[in-house]
Amino acid sequence: MTPTESRNGPLEDRLKGMFLAGEGGDPRAYADFLELTAKIVRSNLRKTIPASRSHSRDLLEDLVQDVLLSIHQKRHTYRPEYPILPWLFAIARHRWIDVARMLSVRPDLLNWEESDFSTVADPEAAERIEREESEADAKDRVSEMLETLSPRQRELIRMAKLEELPLAEVAVRLGMSLSAVKVAVHRAMHKLTETATTGGNRE
């Protein structure tokens, strides 16, 4: 690749400006660079890590930090006359391949493209990514809260609240009376509310 102008527009300019300012001695600019890079990497990794893999949330954050560390360690290799996004993409992709091998996940399942790293190039896209991250975090939180319930309670909540099945149908599927289902769902929801307000910890 030859030196080229900012082909990814505002995001390229913003990242490159923050990175170069950081290299010039501005710690705040460098911190902002890492924060924005983390958002981009996290958004793409979230699509890559199998949702069914245990502790996927912890794995996601570990990988994001690994990528940021690699970027920090290799920052001397960046040449300012080149765009910064392809450089970031290469580091992130190589780090993922290393980890994928350790996890026995096929590295070629990674569907990233360099264009993925320009998904927050405009305010609307940035807002969308923020919204997706918030929704994903909320789903993770719900999953964690459901783990505080018994298997039967989790099944009840899944059917009655997440799938929004009629309680009569839930009763038939689980071989329970309608009144028993109503009581059980009420108790499960009470426990979830308690978990949400106390973090699941009791004095």
N, C-alpha and C positions, 0 to 999 in steps of 0.2 A: 504494500500500500504506500502511496506517496502522500506527502503532506497535502492536506485539503482544508477548505474552509469548513466552518461549523455546519455539517450536513444534518445534524439533529436539532438545529435551532436553539430555542431558549434553554433547554435542559443542558445541552452541550456547553453553551456559553456560561451558564450558571455554575455548573460543576467545575469546569476548567478554571473559571475565575476564582472560585473559592479555593481550589486546590493550589493554584499558583500563589494566591495571597497567603495561604498557609505555609507554603514553602518559603515565602518571603519573610516569614516571621510573625504572621498574624494567627495566634492560636484559636481565636474565635471563628475565623473563616475556615480553618482546618476542621474544627469540631462540627461546623455546619456542613462541610463537605462530607464528613463521615456519616452524619445523621441522614442526609439525603441519600447517600449511597446505600445505607442500610435499608431504607424504605424500598428502594428499587430491587435490591437483592432479595429482601424478605418477600416482596410481592411475587417474584419469579420462583423462588424456592418453595413458596407455599403451594404452587401448582405442581411441583415436582415430587415432593415427599409424599409417599402413599399415606392417605388419611388413616388407613387401617393400622399402620405401624404404631406399636405402642410407644408412648412418650413422644409422639410426633411433634408436639409443641416445643418440648425441650430440645429435641433434635434440630428443629428449625432455628431456634435462637443460637444454639451452639454453632451451627453452620454459618449463620450470619456473622457471628463474632470471628469465626475462623477466616472468613473471606475478608473482613475488615482488617484483621491482623496481617493477612497476606498482602493486602493493598498497602498497608503502612510499611511493611518490611521491604516491599518492592517499589516504593515510591520514587526511588532514585533512578529507576529504569524508564520512567516516563519522559518522553521528549516533547517539549511544549509545541513544536511545530506540527505535531500530529493531533488528531481529535482524541479526547480522553475517554469517550464512551467505549470504543473498541478495546482499548487497553484495560478498562475495568471489566468488560465482558470476558476477555481472555483469562484474566486472573480468577474471576468468579467461576467460570466454567471449568478450568483446570482443577480448582479446589474441589468442586462438586464431584468431578470424576474420581479424584483420589478417595473421597469419602464414600462414594457409591460402591467402589470396589470393596472397601472394608465392610460395607453393609450388605454385600452380595446383591446389590441392585445393578441392573445393566446400565452402564453409563450412557449408552446410546439412546436410552429412554428419555434423556434430557432433551426437551423440545425448544430450548431457548434459541433465540436468534438475536443478533445484535439489535434489531429493531425493538425487541422487548425492553431494552434498556432506555428507550426513549418514550416509554408509556406515561411518564409524568412530565412531558415536555410543555404542557400547557396547564393553566389553572383548573380547567374542568376535569382533565385526566387526573390531576393531583388530588382533587376532591374525591374522585371516584375511588382511587387507590386507598385514600384515608378511610372512606366508607367501607370498602371491602375488608380492610384490616380490622376495623371496628366490629363488623359483622362476624368475621372469623374469630376474633377474640371472644365475642359474646357466645358463639357456638362452643368454643373451647370451655368457657365458664359453665355453660349449661351442662356439658358432658361431665365436667368435674363434679358439679352439684348432683347430677343423677347417680354418680358413684356412691353417694351417701345413702341412697335408698336400697332397699332389699331388691332382689331380682324381680319379685312379683310387683313391687311398687314401680320399678322402672318400666316394666311392661305395661302397666296400667297408664302411666303418664305418657309413654310413647304412643299408645293407641288413642287415649282420650284427649290429650293436649297437642301432641306433635302431629299426629295423623288426623286429629279432629274427627274420630269415628263417633257415631252415636253411642251413648252409654249402654243402650240396649244391645247393640252389636258387640261391644266389649264384653258384656256379661255373657253372651252366648259363646264367644270365642274362648273365654277363660273358664267357662263352666261355673260362673258365679251368679248369684241373684242380683237383680238390678239394685236393690237397696244396699247390698254388700259392696257393689262396685262404687256407688256414690260415697259411701262412708270411707272406703279405701282410698279413693281419689282425693277426697277432702283431707285425709290424714297425710297423704303423700305430699300434697300441695303445701300443707302447713309445715311439714318438715323442710321442704325446699325453701319456703319463705324464711324459715328460721336459719337455714344454712346461708342464705343470701345476706341476711342482716348481721349474722355473727361470724361468718367465715367458717361455719361448721364447728367452731370451738365453743365449748361450754366451760364455765368456771367450775 
